[in-house]
Amino acid sequence: MVTIHHSAKKSLLAPVASALIAAVAAPAFAASAPAAPAKNAAAPATAQSAKPTATSPKAPAAAVAAPAADPATSKAQSFPGPTAAEFAHWHRLYIEERGKAAKASACIRSKTCISDESDFLKPIEVAHQLRKSIEGWAKAGNHHAAYYAGLMAFDQAKHFDEEFRIYNSHKDERYLRASHKFVELSDREIRRAKELLYPAAYDQHPESCMLMGEVMEYDRLDPKKSSALVFYYCASREYYFAGNRDLALKAYTGMLRVGSPQDPMIVEMHARLLNQQPENPWRPMQPLSSAKPTP
């Protein structure tokens, strides 16, 4: 069994992680990659926005208005704009607004509930603006925004798949025909999630790598397990070197789910995470000066 000490440097597989990700994912997104800007193009604005308040639901949409995308931004400036905590807050607000819209939709369909379309349209509009703003930051090079934008697209794809299963369970021909529309919408959201996550995953952003692996594994029509393995490996390795062993183990579990136990990437992460080398592997030796004289 291979044993690697925790203080060891990154393995020989580490430098080729970006090349592996590019090999499995780049062809699929080459057509959707943004064109390079002019040589003297201005960099996107990075002004910090004020955190939205719960009393003004429309404020976040304006507060996080994203700058124009600039793929030429250097890697040192790959996180322009708000922080990960702010994007997490806006993502929670997005989920809350979607929940309000779902409740309003159920109320509109009920004969005993007094409501109108505005109770449904207002939260939907706020959620839409939030999502567009986060996607704008993702296209501007913010990897935290890319993760949350991909997460929203992935969740929406799973929602459409659930709607497809509901409609497809009916015997009415009209429901069966309508169910195919949800398949198209789900496929579109899966493609959007991949396009948003790929740049951040290529830069080995662990959260994006993890989510990209889940998207590749989930793909209903064409699950790409070999590609999912590479992204899970990226996430597990980056989490491990960042000191997040629990998350590294979670990504390693995903690797076992889609790959062979004999795969070199799985062997490496198994050695790093599960083979515990003792602190002192040698038998302690006493110095000759302290040895007791023989009688």
C-alpha positions as CSV (number, residue, x, y, z in Angstrom):
1,M,0.0,0.0,0.0
2,V,1.3,3.5,-0.9
3,T,2.0,5.8,2.0
4,I,2.4,9.5,1.6
5,H,3.4,11.7,4.5
6,H,1.0,14.7,5.2
7,S,3.9,17.1,4.8
8,A,4.8,15.9,1.3
9,K,4.5,18.2,-1.6
10,K,1.9,17.9,-4.3
11,S,2.3,14.7,-6.3
12,L,3.3,14.4,-9.9
13,L,-0.4,14.3,-10.8
14,A,-1.1,17.8,-9.3
15,P,0.6,19.8,-12.1
16,V,-1.6,18.1,-14.8
17,A,-4.9,18.6,-13.0
18,S,-5.7,21.7,-15.1
19,A,-4.7,19.8,-18.2
20,L,-7.0,16.9,-17.3
21,I,-9.9,19.3,-16.7
22,A,-9.2,21.0,-20.0
23,A,-9.1,17.7,-21.8
24,V,-12.4,16.4,-20.6
25,A,-14.4,19.7,-20.6
26,A,-12.9,22.2,-22.9
27,P,-14.2,20.8,-26.2
28,A,-17.8,21.0,-24.9
29,F,-17.5,24.7,-24.0
30,A,-15.1,26.0,-26.7
31,A,-18.0,27.5,-28.7
32,S,-19.5,29.2,-25.7
33,A,-16.3,30.8,-24.4
34,P,-16.3,34.6,-24.4
35,A,-14.2,36.3,-27.0
36,A,-11.0,37.9,-25.8
37,P,-11.3,41.7,-25.4
38,A,-9.2,44.3,-27.1
39,K,-5.7,44.8,-25.9
40,N,-6.5,48.1,-24.2
41,A,-9.9,47.0,-22.9
42,A,-10.8,48.3,-19.5
43,A,-10.9,46.0,-16.5
44,P,-14.2,45.3,-14.9
45,A,-15.2,47.5,-11.9
46,T,-14.6,46.0,-8.5
47,A,-16.5,48.4,-6.3
48,Q,-17.8,46.7,-3.1
49,S,-21.6,46.7,-3.0
50,A,-23.6,47.3,0.2
51,K,-25.2,44.2,1.7
52,P,-29.0,44.1,0.9
53,T,-31.5,44.4,3.7
54,A,-34.6,42.3,4.3
55,T,-36.8,45.3,4.2
56,S,-36.1,46.2,0.5
57,P,-36.3,43.0,-1.6
58,K,-35.4,44.7,-4.8
59,A,-32.2,46.3,-3.4
60,P,-30.0,43.2,-4.0
61,A,-30.7,43.2,-7.7
62,A,-29.4,46.7,-8.1
63,A,-26.7,46.3,-5.5
64,V,-25.0,43.4,-7.2
65,A,-25.2,44.7,-10.7
66,A,-22.2,43.0,-12.4
67,P,-19.6,44.6,-14.6
68,A,-18.9,43.5,-18.1
69,A,-17.0,40.3,-18.5
70,D,-13.2,40.5,-19.0
71,P,-11.5,37.2,-19.6
72,A,-8.1,38.9,-19.8
73,T,-8.2,39.6,-16.1
74,S,-5.1,38.1,-14.5
75,K,-5.4,35.1,-12.1
76,A,-4.3,37.3,-9.2
77,Q,-7.5,39.3,-9.8
78,S,-9.8,36.3,-10.5
79,F,-12.1,37.2,-7.6
80,P,-13.4,40.7,-8.4
81,G,-16.3,42.2,-6.6
82,P,-18.2,40.8,-3.5
83,T,-17.0,38.1,-1.2
84,A,-18.1,34.5,-0.9
85,A,-20.2,35.4,2.2
86,E,-22.1,38.0,0.3
87,F,-22.8,35.7,-2.6
88,A,-24.0,33.1,-0.1
89,H,-26.4,35.7,1.4
90,W,-27.8,36.6,-2.1
91,H,-28.2,32.9,-2.9
92,R,-30.3,32.4,0.3
93,L,-32.3,35.4,-0.6
94,Y,-32.9,33.9,-4.1
95,I,-34.2,30.7,-2.5
96,E,-36.5,32.7,-0.2
97,E,-38.0,34.6,-3.2
98,R,-38.5,31.4,-5.1
99,G,-40.3,30.0,-2.1
100,K,-42.6,33.0,-1.9
101,A,-43.4,32.6,-5.6
102,A,-44.2,28.9,-5.1
103,K,-46.6,29.7,-2.3
104,A,-48.2,32.4,-4.3
105,S,-48.6,30.1,-7.3
106,A,-50.4,27.5,-5.1
107,C,-52.6,30.3,-3.6
108,I,-53.6,31.5,-7.1
109,R,-54.7,27.9,-8.0
110,S,-56.8,27.6,-4.8
111,K,-60.4,28.8,-4.7
112,T,-60.3,29.5,-1.0
113,C,-57.1,31.7,-1.1
114,I,-57.4,35.4,-1.9
115,S,-54.5,36.5,-4.0
116,D,-53.6,37.9,-7.4
117,E,-50.8,37.6,-9.9
118,S,-48.7,40.3,-8.4
119,D,-47.9,38.1,-5.3
120,F,-46.4,35.7,-7.7
121,L,-44.7,38.0,-10.2
122,K,-42.9,40.3,-7.7
123,P,-40.8,37.6,-6.0
124,I,-40.1,35.9,-9.4
125,E,-38.8,39.2,-10.7
126,V,-36.5,39.7,-7.7
127,A,-35.2,36.1,-7.9
128,H,-34.6,36.6,-11.7
129,Q,-32.6,39.8,-11.1
130,L,-30.6,38.2,-8.4
131,R,-29.7,35.3,-10.6
132,K,-28.8,37.5,-13.6
133,S,-26.5,39.7,-11.3
134,I,-24.7,36.7,-9.9
135,E,-24.2,35.2,-13.4
136,G,-22.8,38.6,-14.5
137,W,-20.2,38.4,-11.7
138,A,-19.4,34.9,-12.7
139,K,-18.8,35.9,-16.3
140,A,-16.6,38.7,-15.0
141,G,-14.2,36.2,-13.4
142,N,-15.5,35.8,-9.8
143,H,-15.2,32.1,-9.0
144,H,-17.5,32.4,-5.9
145,A,-20.2,33.8,-8.2
146,A,-19.5,31.0,-10.7
147,Y,-20.2,28.4,-8.1
148,Y,-23.5,29.9,-6.9
149,A,-24.6,30.6,-10.5
150,G,-23.9,27.0,-11.4
151,L,-25.7,25.8,-8.3
152,M,-28.8,27.8,-9.2
153,A,-28.8,26.4,-12.7
154,F,-28.2,22.8,-11.5
155,D,-31.1,23.1,-8.9
156,Q,-33.4,24.5,-11.7
157,A,-32.5,21.5,-13.9
158,K,-33.4,19.1,-11.1
159,H,-36.7,21.0,-10.6
160,F,-37.5,20.6,-14.3
161,D,-36.7,16.9,-14.1
162,E,-39.1,16.5,-11.2
163,E,-41.8,18.3,-13.2
164,F,-41.2,16.0,-16.1
165,R,-41.7,12.9,-13.9
166,I,-45.0,14.4,-12.6
167,Y,-46.4,15.2,-16.0
168,N,-45.1,11.9,-17.5
169,S,-47.0,9.9,-14.9
170,H,-50.4,11.1,-16.3
171,K,-52.2,9.0,-18.8
172,D,-53.6,12.1,-20.6
173,E,-51.9,12.6,-23.9
174,R,-51.7,16.3,-23.4
175,Y,-49.7,15.9,-20.2
176,L,-47.3,13.5,-21.9
177,R,-46.7,16.0,-24.7
178,A,-46.2,18.8,-22.3
179,S,-43.6,16.8,-20.3
180,H,-41.1,16.9,-23.2
181,K,-40.9,20.7,-22.7
182,F,-39.5,20.1,-19.2
183,V,-36.8,17.8,-20.7
184,E,-35.7,20.6,-23.0
185,L,-35.6,23.1,-20.2
186,S,-33.6,20.7,-17.9
187,D,-31.0,20.1,-20.7
188,R,-30.7,23.9,-21.2
189,E,-30.0,24.5,-17.5
190,I,-27.4,21.7,-17.4
191,R,-25.6,23.3,-20.3
192,R,-25.7,26.6,-18.5
193,A,-24.3,25.2,-15.3
194,K,-21.4,23.6,-17.2
195,E,-20.6,26.9,-19.0
196,L,-20.6,28.9,-15.8
197,L,-18.6,26.4,-13.7
198,Y,-15.9,25.4,-16.2
199,P,-13.7,28.5,-16.0
200,A,-13.6,28.3,-12.2
201,A,-13.1,24.5,-12.2
202,Y,-10.2,25.0,-14.7
203,D,-8.6,27.3,-12.2
204,Q,-9.0,24.5,-9.6
205,H,-11.6,26.3,-7.4
206,P,-12.6,23.4,-5.1
207,E,-16.3,24.2,-4.7
208,S,-16.7,24.6,-8.5
209,C,-14.8,21.4,-9.1
210,M,-17.0,19.5,-6.7
211,L,-20.2,20.9,-8.2
212,M,-18.9,20.2,-11.8
213,G,-18.3,16.6,-10.8
214,E,-21.9,16.3,-9.5
215,V,-23.3,17.9,-12.7
216,M,-21.2,15.5,-14.9
217,E,-22.4,12.6,-12.9
218,Y,-26.0,13.7,-12.9
219,D,-26.3,14.4,-16.6
220,R,-29.4,12.3,-17.4
221,L,-28.9,11.8,-21.2
222,D,-25.1,11.3,-21.2
223,P,-23.5,10.9,-17.8
224,K,-19.7,11.4,-18.1
225,K,-18.3,9.4,-15.3
226,S,-14.7,9.7,-16.5
227,S,-15.0,13.5,-16.6
228,A,-16.8,13.5,-13.2
229,L,-13.8,11.6,-11.8
230,V,-11.4,14.3,-12.9
231,F,-13.4,17.1,-11.3
232,Y,-13.9,15.1,-8.0
233,Y,-10.2,14.6,-7.9
234,C,-9.6,18.3,-8.4
235,A,-11.9,19.1,-5.5
236,S,-10.5,16.4,-3.2
237,R,-6.9,17.4,-3.8
238,E,-7.6,21.1,-3.4
239,Y,-9.6,20.6,-0.2
240,Y,-6.8,18.3,1.2
241,F,-4.1,20.9,0.6
242,A,-6.3,23.6,2.1
243,G,-6.7,21.5,5.3
244,N,-10.4,20.6,4.8
245,R,-10.1,16.9,5.3
246,D,-13.9,16.3,5.7
247,L,-14.7,17.9,2.3
248,A,-11.7,16.1,0.7
249,L,-13.2,12.8,1.9
250,K,-16.6,13.8,0.5
251,A,-15.0,14.4,-2.9
252,Y,-13.1,11.2,-2.6
253,T,-16.4,9.3,-2.0
254,G,-17.6,10.8,-5.3
255,M,-14.4,9.5,-7.0
256,L,-15.1,6.0,-5.8
257,R,-18.7,6.3,-7.1
258,V,-17.7,7.0,-10.6
259,G,-14.2,5.5,-11.0
260,S,-12.2,2.3,-10.6
261,P,-10.4,1.7,-7.3
262,Q,-7.2,1.1,-9.4
263,D,-7.3,4.5,-11.0
264,P,-4.1,6.5,-10.2
265,M,-6.1,9.5,-9.0
266,I,-8.1,7.4,-6.5
267,V,-4.9,5.6,-5.4
268,E,-3.3,8.9,-4.7
269,M,-6.1,10.4,-2.7
270,H,-6.6,7.2,-0.8
271,A,-3.0,7.3,0.3
272,R,-3.2,10.9,1.3
273,L,-6.5,10.7,3.2
274,L,-6.7,7.2,4.6
275,N,-3.1,6.0,5.1
276,Q,-1.9,7.5,8.4
277,Q,1.9,7.4,8.8
278,P,3.1,7.3,12.4
279,E,4.8,10.5,13.7
280,N,8.0,8.5,14.5
281,P,8.2,5.4,12.3
282,W,11.7,4.5,13.8
283,R,12.5,2.7,17.0
284,P,14.0,5.2,19.5
285,M,17.7,4.8,20.1
286,Q,19.4,5.7,23.3
287,P,22.7,7.6,23.1
288,L,25.8,5.6,24.0
289,S,26.8,8.0,26.8
290,S,23.6,7.2,28.7
291,A,24.0,3.4,28.4
292,K,24.5,1.7,31.8
293,P,27.9,-0.1,32.2
294,T,27.7,-3.8,32.3
295,P,28.9,-5.4,35.7
